[in-house]
Amino acid sequence: MTKHRFSYIERFCLWQAYDGRCFYCERPLEFQEMTVDHVVPERLADHPEELMKLRREYEIDESFPGFQVNDFGNWVPAHSRNCNGRKGTQVFPKKMTLLLLQEVRRRLPRVREENEKLTKNRGKGRVL
């Protein structure tokens, strides 16, 4: 399986943009206990036919042009055991997936702003 290795900056951007809260339960989330979850499971990246079928059935490309499995538009911060662990590699029903991706899309400007700020400051020794 091709698993994305999240950088510290990617993880921190998500944590900051979601106000240090779990995407699923909305409870406070310590940065150290945070995992990054894929709304559309990452395992589908290794199964192109299954991913394409889901994209067509859920009309993902129409609703979210440029959607990628391993991108800020599909990543959310989550508690490792209770929230991400419970979800696992499950694919949510269409309405739920689209609703979740819509919320992720709403947060994208803030995630990208955090990413730009941290990436820019990394070279100046002022990351964290």
PyMOL commands that set and color helices and strands:
alter all, ss='L'
color gray80, all
select helices_A, chain A and resi 8-17+31-33+42-46+48-58+60-63+80-87+94-122
alter helices_A, ss='H'
color red, helices_A
select strands_A, chain A and resi 34-38+75-79
alter strands_A, ss='S'
color yellow, strands_A
deselect
rebuild
show_as cartoon
